[in-house]
Amino acid sequence: MKINREIDKLNDLFVRYLLGKNGNENMLEDMVNAALSDFNFEEVKDLEIIDPYNLSENIDLKESIIDIKAKTKDNQTVIIEIQLCGNMDFVKRIFYYISKNIVNELKEGEDYKKLPRIISINLLNFNLDFGDEGKPHRCFKLIDTKNHNIDLDFIQMHIIEAKRFIEIIEKSTLNELKKNRLLTWMKFFTSKNLKAIEKELMEANPIMTKVIEEYKRFTSDDKLMRAYDARDAFLLGQKMMLNREREEGRREGQISIAKSMKKDGADINLISKYTGLTIKEIEKL
């Protein structure tokens, strides 16, 4: 089976197909455990996919968020979210989905002991700004602010920024890939030429044999590819709208600063230097 053409492997429709389909529980489990083991957390097993992938239910998606939800026999809930563009507001949305899942799991009057432990894994194809040097994989938990060794292990909020892995992956040796399964997953998701690296991936992580087979099956299926193209076009439109909103917000900020500086009698050339506005634009303010 050959690859029809390369696609964006972080397209949420494809990720749901890959990790949220009945029969692919072992791939989902490997990906989840790759994230957990990156922080030396206890791994999960016997994942059962809730609401498995169904093309007919996903083909006309618009605003809906595609996620993957699974449960373990020992009352743990795993949520996987995929987001291609966004900003720091997405962190609030992650928290909202965690909270919503906690509430939905417990009916009024039921024992709180039935509340599940939530593991939220979020794959982002953009970088967040937490005010530090930036990390490819973060995990947030409820901790004692005075003693970080004490935590309440009710939730795990994993944020995986795919773009930050690219430079790491380029420098990684085969042995490093073998020791860190998360690197193999990120190498797969960010690859632009899968054929060039598929042997290395399969040697580094055995589950990649099945992952690559599923990828080839997806890209060789005309119906699936039509659904992918439709979803890809919608996601591109979303990204363009977000970029336009950011640009409009940036310009509003420039104009506001320029007005304040002009009011304070600042030199027009200085205003232009610090705001990026042209002298003509500033004169009209």
N, C-alpha and C positions, 0 to 999 in steps of 0.2 A: 504494500500500500504506500503510495507516494504522497508527499505534501502537495496539495493543489496550489497553494501560495501561502506566504508568510502572513500571519495576522498578529494583531496586538493581543498578546496572551493575558493581559490584565483587563481585557474587555469583560465586563461583568457577566454577560450572557455566556461567554466561553467558560469562565471560571465556575459558574454554577453548573454548567454541563459537565465539566471535568470533576469537580469535587462534590457536587450535590446530586449526582445520579445514583439510583439504586445499582449496586454491584461495584461501585467505586469507593466503598467505605474504607478500604485499605489505603487508598491514596489520600483521602481526607484525613485519616488517622495519622499517616506519616507526616503530612504537612503541619497538622496541629502540633504533633509531638516535636517536630523540628523547631517550632517556635518556643515550646515549653522547655525543651532541653537547652536552648540557648541561654536560659536563665537558671538552669539546673533545677527546674521545677519537676514535680512528679508527673509522669506521662499518663495519658488517658488510654483506655482500651474499650473495645466492644461498642464503638459508636453506632448509633442508629440515626439515620438521616430523617429529619422531620420535613414533611412536604417535599419529597424528592423532585428533582428537575423534570419538567414536562414541557416539551417544545411548544405545544399548542397553548399553554398558559403563559409562555414567555415571549411569544413571537410579536405581540402587539404592545409590548411594554413601552410606557412613556415616562411619566414622572416616578413611577414606583421604584423602590429600592430593591435590588436583587440581593438577597442574602442567603446564606446557607446556615441552617440550624440543625444541630444534632444533640442527642442525649446519650448519656452513659447509664449503665445499670446501677451505678452507685450515686445517682442523683446529681450529676453535673450537666450543665447545659453549655454547649459550645456554639458561639455565633461567629460567623465570618462575614465581614462586610468588605466590599470592593469600591473604591472611590478614585476616579481618574483625575478630578480637578476639585479645588476647593481652597479653604483657608482655615484659620484657627477655630472658626465656628464649627467645623466638623467635629472637634473634640466634644463639644456640647451635645452634638447629635449622637455620638457614641454613647455618652452617659445616659441620654434619653432612652436609647434602645436597650441598654442594660437594665435601666429602671423599669421600663415597660415589660421586659421579659420576667423580671422578678415579680412584679404585680400580677401578671397573667398566670403565673405558675401556682399562685395560692388563692384559693377561694375563701370568701369571708367565713370566719369561724374555724378554719382549719389550723392545725398545729404549725407553728413557725418552723418546727424541725423539718417540715417538708420543703422548705425553701431550698432551691438548688444553688449550688456554687456556679457562678457565671464566669466563663472564660470567653472573652471577646477579643477576636483577632481581626485587625483592620489592615487591609492591604491598600496602600496609597501610592498613586503614581504622581505625587507632587510632594514638595517639601513643606513641613510645618516650621514655624519659627517660635521656639520656646525660649529664645533669648540666650542660647548657649552656642557651642560649636556645631551642634547638630549631630544626632545619632541615628543610625539606620533602623535600630530596633529598640523601642522603649517599652517598659511595662509599668503601669500604675496600679497600686494596691492601696488598701486602707492600712496605714501604718501609724505607730505611735510617733508623734513629732519629736519627742525627746529621745526615744530609743528606736532607731530604725530596724533593729533586730526583732522587734515585736510587731506583729501585724495580724489583722483579722482577714483570714483567707476566704472572704465571701465572694470577692470579685478579682479578676485579673483583666486589665485593659491593655492589650498589646497593640502598639502602633508600629507598623512596618512600612518604612518609606523606601520604596523600591529604587528610586533614583540614587539614593545614598549608597546603595549596595554595588552599583556599577563599577566604581573604581576599585572597591575591595575585591570584587569577583575577578577583575582583569589581572590582579596581582596574585590570586589564589592558586596554589599548586594542587595537584590531584590529591595529595595526602591531606591537605587542609580541607578540601571538599568532602573527603571521606569522613573527616572528624566532625564536620559541621553540616548536617543535612539542610539547614536553612539556606546555606549558600547555594546548594544545588537547586533548591526551589527558586531562589531569586535569580540564579543564572538562567533557569528555564523561562521564567516569567519575563525577564528583560532581554532575552536573546532576539537578535535580528536575523540570524542565520542559524536555525536549529540544526540543520544537517551538519554544519561544521563542528558542532559540540556534542552531538547526541551520544557518540561512543564514550566520551569522557563522562557525561552525566550518568549513563547507565553503569559505568564502572564505579563511579563514586557513590551512587545510591541505587540499589537494585530496583526500587519502585519506579524509577524513571523509565524503565523499559515499558511498563504499562502506561505511564503518563504520556510518553511519546506516541505509543500506539493509538491512544485516545485522541491525541492532537491530530494525527494523520487521518483518523476516521472522521473527525469533525471537519477538517479542511477539504476532505474528498467528498463530502455530502452536500449536494447542491442546495437542498432545503435549509440545512443548517447554515450554510454560508450566506444565503439570502437573508436569513434572520440576523446573522452577524452583521452584514452590511447595513441593514436597516437600523440596528442598535448603534453601530459605530457612527452613522450619520447623525443620529439623535444626540449621542454623547459629544460629538464634535460641535454641534450647535450649542449645547450647554456650556462647553468650554469657551466658545467665542463670546457668548453672552456674559459669562463671568469676567472674562478679560476686558470686555467693553465697560462693565460696571466698575472694575478696578481702575481703568483709565479715566473714566468720568469722575470717580472719587478722587483720584490723584490730582486731576486738573482743578477740581473745586478747592482742594487744599492749597494748590499753588496760588490760585486767585485770592484766596482768603489771606494768605501770608503776604502777598504782594500789596494788597489793599492796606493792611496794617502797617507795613513798612513805608508805604507811600504817605500814609497819614502822619507817620512819625517823622517825615521829612528825609527819609533815606535817599541816597543817590540812586538814580534810576538804573545806572549800570550795575550797581551793587544788588539792586532788587532782581535784575535780570539774571545775575550770576547765581543767586541763591534760590531762585524759584524756577529757573528754566524757561520763563516766559520771555518773549521778544520785547524789545523796547516799545514797538508799536502797540503790542497787546497791553503793556503796562500803562502807556499814555491814555488808552481808552478807558481805563478803570476809574 
